[in-house]
Amino acid sequence: MLQSTEWSKYDERLIKAVESGDVAKVTATLKKGAIPTKLNPEGLSA
């Protein structure tokens, strides 16, 4: 699992999956290491 505070491609994918309501993509992205509580540049989290 990623422990970096830097924004990664998985974090962006998680935000997009949550916004689109795609549960399968949310699950897959979390398994790849996205951190759901990490804030994006606008201050939003998944």
mmCIF entry with sequence, helices, sheets and N, C-alpha, C, O atoms, coordinates in Angstrom:
data_MODEL
# 
_entry.id   MODEL 
# 
_entity.id                         1 
_entity.type                       polymer 
_entity.pdbx_number_of_molecules   1 
# 
_entity_poly.entity_id                      1 
_entity_poly.type                           'polypeptide(L)' 
_entity_poly.nstd_linkage                   no 
_entity_poly.nstd_monomer                   no 
_entity_poly.pdbx_seq_one_letter_code       MLQSTEWSKYDERLIKAVESGDVAKVTATLKKGAIPTKLNPEGLSA 
_entity_poly.pdbx_seq_one_letter_code_can   MLQSTEWSKYDERLIKAVESGDVAKVTATLKKGAIPTKLNPEGLSA 
_entity_poly.pdbx_strand_id                 A 
# 
loop_
_entity_poly_seq.entity_id 
_entity_poly_seq.num 
_entity_poly_seq.mon_id 
_entity_poly_seq.hetero 
1 1  MET n 
1 2  LEU n 
1 3  GLN n 
1 4  SER n 
1 5  THR n 
1 6  GLU n 
1 7  TRP n 
1 8  SER n 
1 9  LYS n 
1 10 TYR n 
1 11 ASP n 
1 12 GLU n 
1 13 ARG n 
1 14 LEU n 
1 15 ILE n 
1 16 LYS n 
1 17 ALA n 
1 18 VAL n 
1 19 GLU n 
1 20 SER n 
1 21 GLY n 
1 22 ASP n 
1 23 VAL n 
1 24 ALA n 
1 25 LYS n 
1 26 VAL n 
1 27 THR n 
1 28 ALA n 
1 29 THR n 
1 30 LEU n 
1 31 LYS n 
1 32 LYS n 
1 33 GLY n 
1 34 ALA n 
1 35 ILE n 
1 36 PRO n 
1 37 THR n 
1 38 LYS n 
1 39 LEU n 
1 40 ASN n 
1 41 PRO n 
1 42 GLU n 
1 43 GLY n 
1 44 LEU n 
1 45 SER n 
1 46 ALA n 
# 
_struct_asym.id          A 
_struct_asym.entity_id   1 
# 
loop_
_struct_conf.conf_type_id 
_struct_conf.id 
_struct_conf.pdbx_PDB_helix_id 
_struct_conf.beg_label_comp_id 
_struct_conf.beg_label_asym_id 
_struct_conf.beg_label_seq_id 
_struct_conf.pdbx_beg_PDB_ins_code 
_struct_conf.end_label_comp_id 
_struct_conf.end_label_asym_id 
_struct_conf.end_label_seq_id 
_struct_conf.pdbx_end_PDB_ins_code 
_struct_conf.beg_auth_comp_id 
_struct_conf.beg_auth_asym_id 
_struct_conf.beg_auth_seq_id 
_struct_conf.end_auth_comp_id 
_struct_conf.end_auth_asym_id 
_struct_conf.end_auth_seq_id 
_struct_conf.pdbx_PDB_helix_class 
_struct_conf.details 
_struct_conf.pdbx_PDB_helix_length 
HELX_P HELX_P1 AA1 LYS A 9  ? SER A 20 ? LYS A 9  SER A 20 1 ? 12 
HELX_P HELX_P2 AA2 VAL A 23 ? LYS A 31 ? VAL A 23 LYS A 31 1 ? 9  
# 
_struct_conf_type.id          HELX_P 
_struct_conf_type.criteria    ? 
_struct_conf_type.reference   ? 
# 
loop_
_atom_site.group_PDB 
_atom_site.id 
_atom_site.type_symbol 
_atom_site.label_atom_id 
_atom_site.label_alt_id 
_atom_site.label_comp_id 
_atom_site.label_asym_id 
_atom_site.label_entity_id 
_atom_site.label_seq_id 
_atom_site.pdbx_PDB_ins_code 
_atom_site.Cartn_x 
_atom_site.Cartn_y 
_atom_site.Cartn_z 
_atom_site.occupancy 
_atom_site.B_iso_or_equiv 
_atom_site.pdbx_formal_charge 
_atom_site.auth_seq_id 
_atom_site.auth_comp_id 
_atom_site.auth_asym_id 
_atom_site.auth_atom_id 
_atom_site.pdbx_PDB_model_num 
ATOM 1   N N  . MET A 1 1  ? 0.839   -1.180 0.000   1.00 0.00 ? 1  MET A N  1 
ATOM 2   C CA . MET A 1 1  ? 0.000   0.000  0.000   1.00 0.00 ? 1  MET A CA 1 
ATOM 3   C C  . MET A 1 1  ? 0.884   1.243  0.000   1.00 0.00 ? 1  MET A C  1 
ATOM 4   O O  . MET A 1 1  ? 1.921   1.270  0.663   1.00 0.00 ? 1  MET A O  1 
ATOM 5   N N  . LEU A 1 2  ? 0.479   2.263  -0.736  1.00 0.00 ? 2  LEU A N  1 
ATOM 6   C CA . LEU A 1 2  ? 1.236   3.502  -0.801  1.00 0.00 ? 2  LEU A CA 1 
ATOM 7   C C  . LEU A 1 2  ? 1.135   4.255  0.516   1.00 0.00 ? 2  LEU A C  1 
ATOM 8   O O  . LEU A 1 2  ? 0.055   4.341  1.101   1.00 0.00 ? 2  LEU A O  1 
ATOM 9   N N  . GLN A 1 3  ? 2.238   4.795  0.982   1.00 0.00 ? 3  GLN A N  1 
ATOM 10  C CA . GLN A 1 3  ? 2.243   5.574  2.209   1.00 0.00 ? 3  GLN A CA 1 
ATOM 11  C C  . GLN A 1 3  ? 2.631   7.028  1.961   1.00 0.00 ? 3  GLN A C  1 
ATOM 12  O O  . GLN A 1 3  ? 2.759   7.800  2.912   1.00 0.00 ? 3  GLN A O  1 
ATOM 13  N N  . SER A 1 4  ? 2.814   7.402  0.740   1.00 0.00 ? 4  SER A N  1 
ATOM 14  C CA . SER A 1 4  ? 3.243   8.749  0.386   1.00 0.00 ? 4  SER A CA 1 
ATOM 15  C C  . SER A 1 4  ? 2.096   9.744  0.540   1.00 0.00 ? 4  SER A C  1 
ATOM 16  O O  . SER A 1 4  ? 0.928   9.391  0.375   1.00 0.00 ? 4  SER A O  1 
ATOM 17  N N  . THR A 1 5  ? 2.440   10.976 0.853   1.00 0.00 ? 5  THR A N  1 
ATOM 18  C CA . THR A 1 5  ? 1.432   12.028 0.902   1.00 0.00 ? 5  THR A CA 1 
ATOM 19  C C  . THR A 1 5  ? 1.267   12.699 -0.456  1.00 0.00 ? 5  THR A C  1 
ATOM 20  O O  . THR A 1 5  ? 0.402   13.559 -0.618  1.00 0.00 ? 5  THR A O  1 
ATOM 21  N N  . GLU A 1 6  ? 2.086   12.318 -1.431  1.00 0.00 ? 6  GLU A N  1 
ATOM 22  C CA . GLU A 1 6  ? 1.966   12.869 -2.774  1.00 0.00 ? 6  GLU A CA 1 
ATOM 23  C C  . GLU A 1 6  ? 0.746   12.274 -3.469  1.00 0.00 ? 6  GLU A C  1 
ATOM 24  O O  . GLU A 1 6  ? 0.369   11.129 -3.218  1.00 0.00 ? 6  GLU A O  1 
ATOM 25  N N  . TRP A 1 7  ? 0.138   13.067 -4.344  1.00 0.00 ? 7  TRP A N  1 
ATOM 26  C CA . TRP A 1 7  ? -1.025  12.622 -5.099  1.00 0.00 ? 7  TRP A CA 1 
ATOM 27  C C  . TRP A 1 7  ? -0.572  11.636 -6.166  1.00 0.00 ? 7  TRP A C  1 
ATOM 28  O O  . TRP A 1 7  ? 0.378   11.915 -6.896  1.00 0.00 ? 7  TRP A O  1 
ATOM 29  N N  . SER A 1 8  ? -1.232  10.491 -6.268  1.00 0.00 ? 8  SER A N  1 
ATOM 30  C CA . SER A 1 8  ? -0.849  9.482  -7.254  1.00 0.00 ? 8  SER A CA 1 
ATOM 31  C C  . SER A 1 8  ? -1.971  9.260  -8.263  1.00 0.00 ? 8  SER A C  1 
ATOM 32  O O  . SER A 1 8  ? -3.088  9.750  -8.091  1.00 0.00 ? 8  SER A O  1 
ATOM 33  N N  . LYS A 1 9  ? -1.655  8.519  -9.310  1.00 0.00 ? 9  LYS A N  1 
ATOM 34  C CA . LYS A 1 9  ? -2.673  8.221  -10.323 1.00 0.00 ? 9  LYS A CA 1 
ATOM 35  C C  . LYS A 1 9  ? -3.822  7.423  -9.720  1.00 0.00 ? 9  LYS A C  1 
ATOM 36  O O  . LYS A 1 9  ? -4.961  7.543  -10.173 1.00 0.00 ? 9  LYS A O  1 
ATOM 37  N N  . TYR A 1 10 ? -3.537  6.612  -8.706  1.00 0.00 ? 10 TYR A N  1 
ATOM 38  C CA . TYR A 1 10 ? -4.592  5.825  -8.078  1.00 0.00 ? 10 TYR A CA 1 
ATOM 39  C C  . TYR A 1 10 ? -5.542  6.704  -7.271  1.00 0.00 ? 10 TYR A C  1 
ATOM 40  O O  . TYR A 1 10 ? -6.740  6.431  -7.203  1.00 0.00 ? 10 TYR A O  1 
ATOM 41  N N  . ASP A 1 11 ? -5.012  7.746  -6.667  1.00 0.00 ? 11 ASP A N  1 
ATOM 42  C CA . ASP A 1 11 ? -5.871  8.663  -5.921  1.00 0.00 ? 11 ASP A CA 1 
ATOM 43  C C  . ASP A 1 11 ? -6.839  9.372  -6.868  1.00 0.00 ? 11 ASP A C  1 
ATOM 44  O O  . ASP A 1 11 ? -8.020  9.518  -6.555  1.00 0.00 ? 11 ASP A O  1 
ATOM 45  N N  . GLU A 1 12 ? -6.342  9.810  -8.016  1.00 0.00 ? 12 GLU A N  1 
ATOM 46  C CA . GLU A 1 12 ? -7.196  10.464 -9.013  1.00 0.00 ? 12 GLU A CA 1 
ATOM 47  C C  . GLU A 1 12 ? -8.250  9.487  -9.536  1.00 0.00 ? 12 GLU A C  1 
ATOM 48  O O  . GLU A 1 12 ? -9.411  9.856  -9.713  1.00 0.00 ? 12 GLU A O  1 
ATOM 49  N N  . ARG A 1 13 ? -7.845  8.255  -9.780  1.00 0.00 ? 13 ARG A N  1 
ATOM 50  C CA . ARG A 1 13 ? -8.791  7.239  -10.261 1.00 0.00 ? 13 ARG A CA 1 
ATOM 51  C C  . ARG A 1 13 ? -9.870  6.964  -9.220  1.00 0.00 ? 13 ARG A C  1 
ATOM 52  O O  . ARG A 1 13 ? -11.031 6.741  -9.562  1.00 0.00 ? 13 ARG A O  1 
ATOM 53  N N  . LEU A 1 14 ? -9.480  6.981  -7.950  1.00 0.00 ? 14 LEU A N  1 
ATOM 54  C CA . LEU A 1 14 ? -10.449 6.745  -6.881  1.00 0.00 ? 14 LEU A CA 1 
ATOM 55  C C  . LEU A 1 14 ? -11.490 7.860  -6.851  1.00 0.00 ? 14 LEU A C  1 
ATOM 56  O O  . LEU A 1 14 ? -12.688 7.590  -6.761  1.00 0.00 ? 14 LEU A O  1 
ATOM 57  N N  . ILE A 1 15 ? -11.044 9.096  -6.924  1.00 0.00 ? 15 ILE A N  1 
ATOM 58  C CA . ILE A 1 15 ? -11.980 10.229 -6.934  1.00 0.00 ? 15 ILE A CA 1 
ATOM 59  C C  . ILE A 1 15 ? -12.962 10.095 -8.098  1.00 0.00 ? 15 ILE A C  1 
ATOM 60  O O  . ILE A 1 15 ? -14.167 10.265 -7.913  1.00 0.00 ? 15 ILE A O  1 
ATOM 61  N N  . LYS A 1 16 ? -12.458 9.793  -9.285  1.00 0.00 ? 16 LYS A N  1 
ATOM 62  C CA . LYS A 1 16 ? -13.320 9.669  -10.466 1.00 0.00 ? 16 LYS A CA 1 
ATOM 63  C C  . LYS A 1 16 ? -14.301 8.510  -10.321 1.00 0.00 ? 16 LYS A C  1 
ATOM 64  O O  . LYS A 1 16 ? -15.464 8.631  -10.706 1.00 0.00 ? 16 LYS A O  1 
ATOM 65  N N  . ALA A 1 17 ? -13.838 7.377  -9.763  1.00 0.00 ? 17 ALA A N  1 
ATOM 66  C CA . ALA A 1 17 ? -14.711 6.218  -9.579  1.00 0.00 ? 17 ALA A CA 1 
ATOM 67  C C  . ALA A 1 17 ? -15.822 6.522  -8.578  1.00 0.00 ? 17 ALA A C  1 
ATOM 68  O O  . ALA A 1 17 ? -16.970 6.127  -8.781  1.00 0.00 ? 17 ALA A O  1 
ATOM 69  N N  . VAL A 1 18 ? -15.482 7.220  -7.504  1.00 0.00 ? 18 VAL A N  1 
ATOM 70  C CA . VAL A 1 18 ? -16.490 7.596  -6.506  1.00 0.00 ? 18 VAL A CA 1 
ATOM 71  C C  . VAL A 1 18 ? -17.504 8.555  -7.120  1.00 0.00 ? 18 VAL A C  1 
ATOM 72  O O  . VAL A 1 18 ? -18.710 8.387  -6.936  1.00 0.00 ? 18 VAL A O  1 
ATOM 73  N N  . GLU A 1 19 ? -17.024 9.551  -7.843  1.00 0.00 ? 19 GLU A N  1 
ATOM 74  C CA . GLU A 1 19 ? -17.919 10.532 -8.468  1.00 0.00 ? 19 GLU A CA 1 
ATOM 75  C C  . GLU A 1 19 ? -18.875 9.882  -9.462  1.00 0.00 ? 19 GLU A C  1 
ATOM 76  O O  . GLU A 1 19 ? -20.016 10.322 -9.605  1.00 0.00 ? 19 GLU A O  1 
ATOM 77  N N  . SER A 1 20 ? -18.416 8.837  -10.149 1.00 0.00 ? 20 SER A N  1 
ATOM 78  C CA . SER A 1 20 ? -19.267 8.176  -11.139 1.00 0.00 ? 20 SER A CA 1 
ATOM 79  C C  . SER A 1 20 ? -20.100 7.048  -10.538 1.00 0.00 ? 20 SER A C  1 
ATOM 80  O O  . SER A 1 20 ? -20.954 6.481  -11.219 1.00 0.00 ? 20 SER A O  1 
ATOM 81  N N  . GLY A 1 21 ? -19.858 6.716  -9.262  1.00 0.00 ? 21 GLY A N  1 
ATOM 82  C CA . GLY A 1 21 ? -20.628 5.663  -8.603  1.00 0.00 ? 21 GLY A CA 1 
ATOM 83  C C  . GLY A 1 21 ? -20.232 4.259  -9.018  1.00 0.00 ? 21 GLY A C  1 
ATOM 84  O O  . GLY A 1 21 ? -21.027 3.329  -8.881  1.00 0.00 ? 21 GLY A O  1 
ATOM 85  N N  . ASP A 1 22 ? -19.028 4.088  -9.520  1.00 0.00 ? 22 ASP A N  1 
ATOM 86  C CA . ASP A 1 22 ? -18.555 2.787  -9.995  1.00 0.00 ? 22 ASP A CA 1 
ATOM 87  C C  . ASP A 1 22 ? -17.904 2.009  -8.843  1.00 0.00 ? 22 ASP A C  1 
ATOM 88  O O  . ASP A 1 22 ? -16.710 2.149  -8.578  1.00 0.00 ? 22 ASP A O  1 
ATOM 89  N N  . VAL A 1 23 ? -18.711 1.191  -8.171  1.00 0.00 ? 23 VAL A N  1 
ATOM 90  C CA . VAL A 1 23 ? -18.254 0.459  -6.987  1.00 0.00 ? 23 VAL A CA 1 
ATOM 91  C C  . VAL A 1 23 ? -17.109 -0.493 -7.314  1.00 0.00 ? 23 VAL A C  1 
ATOM 92  O O  . VAL A 1 23 ? -16.173 -0.618 -6.525  1.00 0.00 ? 23 VAL A O  1 
ATOM 93  N N  . ALA A 1 24 ? -17.166 -1.159 -8.448  1.00 0.00 ? 24 ALA A N  1 
ATOM 94  C CA . ALA A 1 24 ? -16.103 -2.098 -8.829  1.00 0.00 ? 24 ALA A CA 1 
ATOM 95  C C  . ALA A 1 24 ? -14.769 -1.373 -8.990  1.00 0.00 ? 24 ALA A C  1 
ATOM 96  O O  . ALA A 1 24 ? -13.732 -1.870 -8.552  1.00 0.00 ? 24 ALA A O  1 
ATOM 97  N N  . LYS A 1 25 ? -14.797 -0.203 -9.617  1.00 0.00 ? 25 LYS A N  1 
ATOM 98  C CA . LYS A 1 25 ? -13.555 0.566  -9.792  1.00 0.00 ? 25 LYS A CA 1 
ATOM 99  C C  . LYS A 1 25 ? -13.053 1.119  -8.462  1.00 0.00 ? 25 LYS A C  1 
ATOM 100 O O  . LYS A 1 25 ? -11.846 1.174  -8.229  1.00 0.00 ? 25 LYS A O  1 
ATOM 101 N N  . VAL A 1 26 ? -13.969 1.526  -7.592  1.00 0.00 ? 26 VAL A N  1 
ATOM 102 C CA . VAL A 1 26 ? -13.567 1.999  -6.265  1.00 0.00 ? 26 VAL A CA 1 
ATOM 103 C C  . VAL A 1 26 ? -12.835 0.884  -5.535  1.00 0.00 ? 26 VAL A C  1 
ATOM 104 O O  . VAL A 1 26 ? -11.753 1.102  -4.989  1.00 0.00 ? 26 VAL A O  1 
ATOM 105 N N  . THR A 1 27 ? -13.417 -0.305 -5.523  1.00 0.00 ? 27 THR A N  1 
ATOM 106 C CA . THR A 1 27 ? -12.813 -1.451 -4.842  1.00 0.00 ? 27 THR A CA 1 
ATOM 107 C C  . THR A 1 27 ? -11.449 -1.783 -5.427  1.00 0.00 ? 27 THR A C  1 
ATOM 108 O O  . THR A 1 27 ? -10.487 -1.983 -4.685  1.00 0.00 ? 27 THR A O  1 
ATOM 109 N N  . ALA A 1 28 ? -11.359 -1.842 -6.745  1.00 0.00 ? 28 ALA A N  1 
ATOM 110 C CA . ALA A 1 28 ? -10.094 -2.179 -7.402  1.00 0.00 ? 28 ALA A CA 1 
ATOM 111 C C  . ALA A 1 28 ? -9.025  -1.129 -7.118  1.00 0.00 ? 28 ALA A C  1 
ATOM 112 O O  . ALA A 1 28 ? -7.863  -1.467 -6.892  1.00 0.00 ? 28 ALA A O  1 
ATOM 113 N N  . THR A 1 29 ? -9.413  0.125  -7.129  1.00 0.00 ? 29 THR A N  1 
ATOM 114 C CA . THR A 1 29 ? -8.454  1.201  -6.893  1.00 0.00 ? 29 THR A CA 1 
ATOM 115 C C  . THR A 1 29 ? -7.959  1.189  -5.455  1.00 0.00 ? 29 THR A C  1 
ATOM 116 O O  . THR A 1 29 ? -6.779  1.439  -5.205  1.00 0.00 ? 29 THR A O  1 
ATOM 117 N N  . LEU A 1 30 ? -8.842  0.903  -4.511  1.00 0.00 ? 30 LEU A N  1 
ATOM 118 C CA . LEU A 1 30 ? -8.421  0.800  -3.112  1.00 0.00 ? 30 LEU A CA 1 
ATOM 119 C C  . LEU A 1 30 ? -7.435  -0.348 -2.925  1.00 0.00 ? 30 LEU A C  1 
ATOM 120 O O  . LEU A 1 30 ? -6.474  -0.226 -2.166  1.00 0.00 ? 30 LEU A O  1 
ATOM 121 N N  . LYS A 1 31 ? -7.671  -1.458 -3.614  1.00 0.00 ? 31 LYS A N  1 
ATOM 122 C CA . LYS A 1 31 ? -6.758  -2.603 -3.519  1.00 0.00 ? 31 LYS A CA 1 
ATOM 123 C C  . LYS A 1 31 ? -5.376  -2.266 -4.080  1.00 0.00 ? 31 LYS A C  1 
ATOM 124 O O  . LYS A 1 31 ? -4.381  -2.874 -3.686  1.00 0.00 ? 31 LYS A O  1 
ATOM 125 N N  . LYS A 1 32 ? -5.313  -1.301 -4.995  1.00 0.00 ? 32 LYS A N  1 
ATOM 126 C CA . LYS A 1 32 ? -4.029  -0.907 -5.592  1.00 0.00 ? 32 LYS A CA 1 
ATOM 127 C C  . LYS A 1 32 ? -3.292  0.121  -4.739  1.00 0.00 ? 32 LYS A C  1 
ATOM 128 O O  . LYS A 1 32 ? -2.163  0.496  -5.055  1.00 0.00 ? 32 LYS A O  1 
ATOM 129 N N  . GLY A 1 33 ? -3.917  0.573  -3.672  1.00 0.00 ? 33 GLY A N  1 
ATOM 130 C CA . GLY A 1 33 ? -3.213  1.449  -2.749  1.00 0.00 ? 33 GLY A CA 1 
ATOM 131 C C  . GLY A 1 33 ? -3.697  2.876  -2.636  1.00 0.00 ? 33 GLY A C  1 
ATOM 132 O O  . GLY A 1 33 ? -3.055  3.686  -1.967  1.00 0.00 ? 33 GLY A O  1 
ATOM 133 N N  . ALA A 1 34 ? -4.805  3.211  -3.265  1.00 0.00 ? 34 ALA A N  1 
ATOM 134 C CA . ALA A 1 34 ? -5.328  4.567  -3.115  1.00 0.00 ? 34 ALA A CA 1 
ATOM 135 C C  . ALA A 1 34 ? -5.741  4.784  -1.664  1.00 0.00 ? 34 ALA A C  1 
ATOM 136 O O  . ALA A 1 34 ? -6.227  3.866  -1.002  1.00 0.00 ? 34 ALA A O  1 
ATOM 137 N N  . ILE A 1 35 ? -5.545  5.987  -1.184  1.00 0.00 ? 35 ILE A N  1 
ATOM 138 C CA . ILE A 1 35 ? -5.872  6.316  0.201   1.00 0.00 ? 35 ILE A CA 1 
ATOM 139 C C  . ILE A 1 35 ? -7.134  7.185  0.195   1.00 0.00 ? 35 ILE A C  1 
ATOM 140 O O  . ILE A 1 35 ? -7.082  8.335  -0.242  1.00 0.00 ? 35 ILE A O  1 
ATOM 141 N N  . PRO A 1 36 ? -8.268  6.655  0.672   1.00 0.00 ? 36 PRO A N  1 
ATOM 142 C CA . PRO A 1 36 ? -9.540  7.370  0.553   1.00 0.00 ? 36 PRO A CA 1 
ATOM 143 C C  . PRO A 1 36 ? -9.632  8.663  1.356   1.00 0.00 ? 36 PRO A C  1 
ATOM 144 O O  . PRO A 1 36 ? -10.494 9.494  1.072   1.00 0.00 ? 36 PRO A O  1 
ATOM 145 N N  . THR A 1 37 ? -8.778  8.854  2.336   1.00 0.00 ? 37 THR A N  1 
ATOM 146 C CA . THR A 1 37 ? -8.830  10.067 3.152   1.00 0.00 ? 37 THR A CA 1 
ATOM 147 C C  . THR A 1 37 ? -7.854  11.146 2.696   1.00 0.00 ? 37 THR A C  1 
ATOM 148 O O  . THR A 1 37 ? -7.818  12.237 3.264   1.00 0.00 ? 37 THR A O  1 
ATOM 149 N N  . LYS A 1 38 ? -7.067  10.840 1.673   1.00 0.00 ? 38 LYS A N  1 
ATOM 150 C CA . LYS A 1 38 ? -6.105  11.824 1.154   1.00 0.00 ? 38 LYS A CA 1 
ATOM 151 C C  . LYS A 1 38 ? -6.872  12.936 0.441   1.00 0.00 ? 38 LYS A C  1 
ATOM 152 O O  . LYS A 1 38 ? -7.834  12.671 -0.279  1.00 0.00 ? 38 LYS A O  1 
ATOM 153 N N  . LEU A 1 39 ? -6.445  14.167 0.644   1.00 0.00 ? 39 LEU A N  1 
ATOM 154 C CA . LEU A 1 39 ? -7.105  15.310 0.030   1.00 0.00 ? 39 LEU A CA 1 
ATOM 155 C C  . LEU A 1 39 ? -6.478  15.655 -1.314  1.00 0.00 ? 39 LEU A C  1 
ATOM 156 O O  . LEU A 1 39 ? -5.259  15.606 -1.482  1.00 0.00 ? 39 LEU A O  1 
ATOM 157 N N  . ASN A 1 40 ? -7.342  16.006 -2.269  1.00 0.00 ? 40 ASN A N  1 
ATOM 158 C CA . ASN A 1 40 ? -6.843  16.436 -3.572  1.00 0.00 ? 40 ASN A CA 1 
ATOM 159 C C  . ASN A 1 40 ? -6.492  17.921 -3.496  1.00 0.00 ? 40 ASN A C  1 
ATOM 160 O O  . ASN A 1 40 ? -6.686  18.529 -2.443  1.00 0.00 ? 40 ASN A O  1 
ATOM 161 N N  . PRO A 1 41 ? -5.986  18.524 -4.562  1.00 0.00 ? 41 PRO A N  1 
ATOM 162 C CA . PRO A 1 41 ? -5.594  19.935 -4.518  1.00 0.00 ? 41 PRO A CA 1 
ATOM 163 C C  . PRO A 1 41 ? -6.736  20.891 -4.138  1.00 0.00 ? 41 PRO A C  1 
ATOM 164 O O  . PRO A 1 41 ? -6.481  21.992 -3.649  1.00 0.00 ? 41 PRO A O  1 
ATOM 165 N N  . GLU A 1 42 ? -7.978  20.481 -4.357  1.00 0.00 ? 42 GLU A N  1 
ATOM 166 C CA . GLU A 1 42 ? -9.132  21.307 -3.993  1.00 0.00 ? 42 GLU A CA 1 
ATOM 167 C C  . GLU A 1 42 ? -9.590  21.058 -2.556  1.00 0.00 ? 42 GLU A C  1 
ATOM 168 O O  . GLU A 1 42 ? -10.541 21.686 -2.091  1.00 0.00 ? 42 GLU A O  1 
ATOM 169 N N  . GLY A 1 43 ? -8.917  20.145 -1.851  1.00 0.00 ? 43 GLY A N  1 
ATOM 170 C CA . GLY A 1 43 ? -9.263  19.846 -0.464  1.00 0.00 ? 43 GLY A CA 1 
ATOM 171 C C  . GLY A 1 43 ? -10.352 18.808 -0.291  1.00 0.00 ? 43 GLY A C  1 
ATOM 172 O O  . GLY A 1 43 ? -10.922 18.688 0.793   1.00 0.00 ? 43 GLY A O  1 
ATOM 173 N N  . LEU A 1 44 ? -10.653 18.053 -1.341  1.00 0.00 ? 44 LEU A N  1 
ATOM 174 C CA . LEU A 1 44 ? -11.683 17.020 -1.284  1.00 0.00 ? 44 LEU A CA 1 
ATOM 175 C C  . LEU A 1 44 ? -11.057 15.640 -1.157  1.00 0.00 ? 44 LEU A C  1 
ATOM 176 O O  . LEU A 1 44 ? -9.949  15.402 -1.638  1.00 0.00 ? 44 LEU A O  1 
ATOM 177 N N  . SER A 1 45 ? -11.773 14.737 -0.507  1.00 0.00 ? 45 SER A N  1 
ATOM 178 C CA . SER A 1 45 ? -11.325 13.346 -0.428  1.00 0.00 ? 45 SER A CA 1 
ATOM 179 C C  . SER A 1 45 ? -12.390 12.455 -1.046  1.00 0.00 ? 45 SER A C  1 
ATOM 180 O O  . SER A 1 45 ? -13.513 12.892 -1.297  1.00 0.00 ? 45 SER A O  1 
ATOM 181 N N  . ALA A 1 46 ? -12.028 11.210 -1.285  1.00 0.00 ? 46 ALA A N  1 
ATOM 182 C CA . ALA A 1 46 ? -12.974 10.265 -1.864  1.00 0.00 ? 46 ALA A CA 1 
ATOM 183 C C  . ALA A 1 46 ? -14.022 9.919  -0.839  1.00 0.00 ? 46 ALA A C  1 
ATOM 184 O O  . ALA A 1 46 ? -14.925 9.131  -1.121  1.00 0.00 ? 46 ALA A O  1 
# 
